[in-house]
C-alpha cells in the first residue's frame, strides 16, 4: 500500500527500513525529542543511540498504512511494525511534529 507522506517522514521510513542510522538522524532537528516505550530521548546523539539499540533488539521493519494530520498540525502515521518481538506484527501510531523539512518530535504509541 502506498501512503502519501511529507518528505521528512518518508525519508525517516526509508532510513528506518534501510537500517541507516545516520540517514535517519538527518531527518531530525538538532533539538528533536522522541518518546518510545516510556522513554524520552532528546537530541541527535541520543536518537542515534536509541535507534541503533532498537534495531539490534527488535530487527524490525515499518510499513505505513495510513496517514492523517491532526488539528495541532502533527502527522499521525499508522504503521505495521514487524520484527523480533512478541505479537509481531503490530500496528503502531507514529506521531510526527515537523519543523520545516525536519522532524522535531516523534511519539510512538500502541
C-alpha positions as CSV (number, residue, x, y, z in Angstrom):
1,X,0.0,0.0,0.0
2,X,1.3,3.4,-0.9
3,X,0.7,6.2,1.6
4,X,1.4,9.9,0.7
5,X,3.8,11.2,3.4
6,X,5.5,14.5,3.9
7,X,9.1,14.4,2.7
8,X,10.8,14.2,6.1
9,X,8.5,11.4,7.2
10,X,9.1,9.4,4.0
11,X,12.8,9.9,4.5
12,X,12.5,8.6,8.1
13,X,10.6,5.5,7.0
14,X,13.1,4.8,4.2
15,X,16.1,5.2,6.6
16,X,14.3,3.0,9.2
17,X,13.8,0.2,6.7
18,X,17.2,0.6,5.2
19,X,18.8,0.2,8.7
20,X,20.6,3.5,8.1
21,X,21.0,5.3,11.5
22,X,23.0,8.2,10.0
23,X,20.3,8.9,7.4
24,X,17.6,8.6,10.0
25,X,19.3,11.1,12.3
26,X,19.5,13.6,9.4
27,X,15.7,13.6,9.3
28,X,15.6,15.2,12.8
29,X,16.2,18.7,14.1
30,X,19.2,19.1,16.4
31,X,16.8,19.5,19.4
32,X,14.4,16.7,18.5
33,X,12.6,14.7,21.1
34,X,11.4,11.0,20.7
35,X,9.0,9.2,23.0
36,X,9.0,5.5,22.8
37,X,8.3,2.6,25.3
38,X,8.0,5.0,28.2
39,X,11.3,6.7,27.5
40,X,12.1,10.3,26.3
41,X,15.1,10.6,24.0
42,X,16.4,14.1,23.4
43,X,19.0,15.3,20.8
44,X,20.6,13.7,17.8
45,X,23.3,11.7,19.6
46,X,20.7,10.1,21.9
47,X,18.3,9.5,19.0
48,X,21.1,7.7,17.0
49,X,21.9,5.5,20.1
50,X,18.1,4.8,20.6
51,X,17.7,3.7,17.0
52,X,20.8,1.5,17.0
53,X,19.6,-0.2,20.2
54,X,16.0,-0.8,19.0
55,X,17.1,-2.1,15.6
56,X,19.5,-4.5,17.2
57,X,16.9,-5.6,19.7
58,X,13.9,-5.9,17.5
59,X,15.2,-6.2,13.9
60,X,12.0,-4.5,12.8
61,X,10.6,-3.1,9.6
62,X,7.9,-0.4,9.3
63,X,5.1,-0.3,6.7
64,X,2.9,2.8,6.6
65,X,-0.8,2.0,6.3
66,X,-2.5,5.4,6.9
67,X,-1.5,9.0,7.5
68,X,-3.6,11.9,8.7
69,X,-2.9,15.4,10.0
70,X,-4.3,16.3,13.5
71,X,-5.8,19.7,14.4
72,X,-2.5,20.6,16.2
73,X,-0.6,20.1,12.9
74,X,1.1,16.8,13.8
75,X,1.0,14.0,11.3
76,X,-0.1,10.6,12.6
77,X,1.1,7.6,10.6
78,X,-0.3,4.2,11.4
79,X,2.4,1.6,10.7
80,X,2.5,-2.1,10.6
81,X,5.7,-2.9,12.6
82,X,7.1,-6.4,12.2
83,X,10.2,-7.8,13.9
84,X,11.7,-9.9,16.6
85,X,9.2,-9.2,19.5
86,X,6.1,-10.9,20.9
87,X,2.9,-10.3,19.0
88,X,4.6,-9.3,15.8
89,X,3.4,-7.7,13.6
90,X,1.6,-4.9,15.4
91,X,0.1,-1.6,14.3
92,X,1.6,1.4,16.0
93,X,1.0,5.1,15.6
94,X,3.9,7.3,14.9
95,X,3.0,10.9,15.8
96,X,5.4,13.3,14.0
97,X,5.8,17.0,14.7
98,X,7.6,18.8,11.9
99,X,9.6,21.9,11.9
100,X,10.3,23.0,8.3
101,X,11.7,20.0,6.5
102,X,12.8,18.1,9.6
103,X,11.2,16.1,12.4
104,X,11.1,18.0,15.7
105,X,9.2,15.3,17.7
106,X,8.2,11.7,17.3
107,X,5.9,9.8,19.7
108,X,5.5,6.0,19.1
109,X,2.3,4.6,20.7
110,X,0.4,1.4,20.6
